[in-house]
Each structure stands twice: as C-alpha cells, then as structure tokens.
Amino acid sequence: MAFKTVALFGANGQIGDSILRALLHCKKQDFDIVAFIPPDTSLESGQEDRKVTVKSFDLNKLSREGLTRDLKGVDALVSALNGKALEAQPTIQDAAAGAGVKRYYPSEYGMHNIYRKPGDPQGYVHPMWDLKARLNEHVVLHPAILEGKMTYTVIGCGDFYNQDRETVWCPWTQKDVKEYTLHIIGDPDAKAQYTHLDDFASYLVATLCEPDKSENAYLNFPSDTISHNEIAALLEKYTGKPVKRDIYPEEEMHKIIADPSKAPKELTKSAFPVDFWFLVKGAQGQGRFLRPPGQIHNHLFPEVQTTTFEKYFQQRYGKV
C-alpha cells in the first residue's frame, strides 16, 4: 500500500527540515505533508508550498483528541522530535492509532552505546539514549502494532557529521578559520560510522515510497565509515589548511563522564551535554561506534546515494 499523506512532527528542526525537503523533492511520488511545528514558529522550507499544511503543536497543551482530528487521513507519521519534546511521542502514537494512521516512525536516528566504567562489571546507558530506547519499546509494543492495525519503521544511522551549528562536534563545517582542530578520544585510526543529514532524509523517504520493504523493520543507514585521521587528511587536502589533532586518552572520557564540570571549556559549546559528547567520541575512539555488515541496510534502497566525507568536502570546499 502506497503512502500518500505524511505527518511530520518537528518539521522545522534540524532533522525535520531535511526530511521535509526530501519529501518535497521526491521524484518517485508526490506526498501531501502535514507539518507539525511549535507555536509562533515557521518552517525553514516549504512554508508556501501547496503540498504542505502547517499545524501548530504545543507541548504544554497536548490533546490526544485534538491530535486525532489533525491526523485524520494521514497514512504515515514521522517523528523528528528531540529533547523534552520526545516525551510527547506516546500521546502522538495514541492519537495516530485513533486516526487510523498505518505507519509510525519514532525519532531514533542514531546509534546507542553501552558505557562501561573501568573495573565495573555493570553497563550504563546515557539518559539521552535510554529515553529513546524506552520510547522505541513503547512504539513497537503499542496495542495498535500488536493488533496489526499499525506498522512501524525504526531507522538508525551513524553520527550526523554535517551539523553546521556544531562547531565542536563537526569542526570541518566551519569555513572562516585559519586551521582546524579535531578533538579525538582514544585511537585516531579507529573507524566509526557517519551519516549525512540529507542522505538520511532521502533514505527515510525511500522507505515511504516502498513501504513493504520497511514494514515492522529496524533499519540502519550510514553514509561513510572512516577514522579521524582519515578525516583530517581529507580536510587538509581539500581546504589547504592545517588540521590539529587534539587527542585525549580514554581515561579522560571516564573522568568527564563522572564529573562533567571538569570538561575543557572549548568542548562545552554544543547543544548536546558534554558527557554525551565524551561518550560518543570515546566509543568512536574505541572502535565501537560501528554496526557490522549484517546490520546495515543501505542495499534495500540502492537509489539512495551516500555522501562520503570526501564527496562532502569536494562539495563544500571545491576541488583540491
């Protein structure tokens, strides 16, 4: 069954805007889009597009009944919510079930890692990942799913590497600098998986175009598998600027996770908590921010092209 009408929650966020643009520019089929955004905000893309209907979504005045009315006629619902707004997902799914929505996409879009302290046999999950894990459990075990009235698609990916706002997380996105500094924890030659935001959005839309392939599925989509040293070499190659490698030992990760206040100030300039940054970068330096071949699903939608770091640098900075 083809999906024609798609509801997108968080349509003016960083990930939501990428998904919205991919829906609008899809060449395989036309979508009607119901874009849910916070009150007194506007869309980054498609504000005047005839295919987009904008609806206000107020977390402080959440009404299952109101959402059910707004979701009537929607075939698939995609959540691109983040942070505190994630807690609204159960109510949204309840409303979607009441409205007869056939497919639900929770806001996953990442990779979860278990943190292991030295000498401690217990594993730990960061609260940001635990929240998503708990919400994903709720999604796939929802009565509408278990009764076969609704299906789900959960999409994971690598580290989103082209976030322009993240000068610490993605220093290579900055143009007006004399040199670059890559902050690395552990082994700079350890490979990790990364995903370009637009690649990810195109992949999600591809799953909407062929819903049978993505029905009740956990899918993972990376754009590139590469080490920090390889990124640094490519960055130097395409920008002609020096790249400094600021390498922290693994012990530093454990220290900062135990007490985030001890983190260097230059690493706290992010929308993400600094202990979360150390956790992700530490996993990358340990060679654990990877999924094995059997858990990668790029091949299911071969029409989706991937943007490697080299291709991204070529597009952003020109030829060598």
HUCOR-V816098 format. One record per residue. RES is the residue in one small letter. NEAR is the number of other ideal C-beta (glycine too) atoms within 10 Angstrom. Layout:
BEGIN
RES,NEAR / RES,NEAR
END
This chain:
BEGIN
m,10 / a,10 / f,18 / k,14 / t,18 / v,24 / a,29 / l,27 / f,24 / g,26 / a,28 / n,21 / g,22 / q,17 / i,23 / g,26 / d,21 / s,23 / i,29 / l,30 / r,18 / a,23 / l,28 / l,16 / h,13 / c,15 / k,7 / k,11 / q,12 / d,11 / f,22 / d,16 / i,23 / v,20 / a,26 / f,25 / i,22 / p,13 / p,10 / d,7 / t,13 / s,8 / l,19 / e,16 / s,19 / g,20 / q,12 / e,6 / d,15 / r,7 / k,12 / v,20 / t,14 / v,18 / k,15 / s,12 / f,23 / d,12 / l,13 / n,5 / k,9 / l,14 / s,12 / r,16 / e,9 / g,14 / l,24 / t,17 / r,12 / d,19 / l,22 / k,12 / g,13 / v,22 / d,19 / a,23 / l,28 / v,28 / s,27 / a,24 / l,23 / n,17 / g,13 / k,9 / a,18 / l,18 / e,13 / a,21 / q,23 / p,15 / t,14 / i,24 / q,26 / d,16 / a,23 / a,26 / a,21 / g,16 / a,17 / g,15 / v,27 / k,17 / r,23 / y,25 / y,25 / p,24 / s,25 / e,21 / y,23 / g,17 / m,21 / h,15 / n,19 / i,13 / y,19 / r,14 / k,12 / p,7 / g,5 / d,10 / p,6 / q,8 / g,10 / y,15 / v,16 / h,19 / p,11 / m,19 / w,19 / d,12 / l,16 / k,23 / a,13 / r,13 / l,20 / n,19 / e,11 / h,14 / v,23 / v,15 / l,10 / h,19 / p,11 / a,20 / i,18 / l,10 / e,9 / g,8 / k,13 / m,22 / t,20 / y,21 / t,23 / v,20 / i,23 / g,23 / c,25 / g,26 / d,21 / f,21 / y,23 / n,21 / q,17 / d,11 / r,10 / e,19 / t,15 / v,17 / w,20 / c,17 / p,19 / w,22 / t,15 / q,11 / k,10 / d,4 / v,12 / k,6 / e,11 / y,18 / t,16 / l,18 / h,19 / i,22 / i,26 / g,22 / d,16 / p,17 / d,12 / a,19 / k,17 / a,25 / q,22 / y,25 / t,26 / h,24 / l,23 / d,18 / d,27 / f,25 / a,23 / s,24 / y,26 / l,27 / v,24 / a,20 / t,26 / l,25 / c,17 / e,15 / p,17 / d,9 / k,14 / s,25 / e,14 / n,13 / a,14 / y,15 / l,21 / n,19 / f,26 / p,24 / s,29 / d,23 / t,17 / i,19 / s,18 / h,24 / n,17 / e,16 / i,25 / a,20 / a,13 / l,21 / l,20 / e,15 / k,14 / y,20 / t,19 / g,9 / k,13 / p,12 / v,20 / k,12 / r,14 / d,13 / i,15 / y,19 / p,11 / e,13 / e,11 / e,17 / m,23 / h,16 / k,14 / i,22 / i,20 / a,10 / d,9 / p,15 / s,7 / k,11 / a,18 / p,12 / k,7 / e,11 / l,17 / t,14 / k,11 / s,16 / a,12 / f,16 / p,15 / v,20 / d,19 / f,16 / w,22 / f,24 / l,24 / v,23 / k,24 / g,23 / a,23 / q,26 / g,24 / q,18 / g,14 / r,15 / f,21 / l,18 / r,17 / p,6 / p,6 / g,6 / q,11 / i,18 / h,20 / n,16 / h,7 / l,16 / f,19 / p,8 / e,11 / v,19 / q,14 / t,16 / t,20 / t,17 / f,21 / e,16 / k,15 / y,22 / f,20 / q,16 / q,11 / r,13 / y,17 / g,9 / k,6 / v,9
END
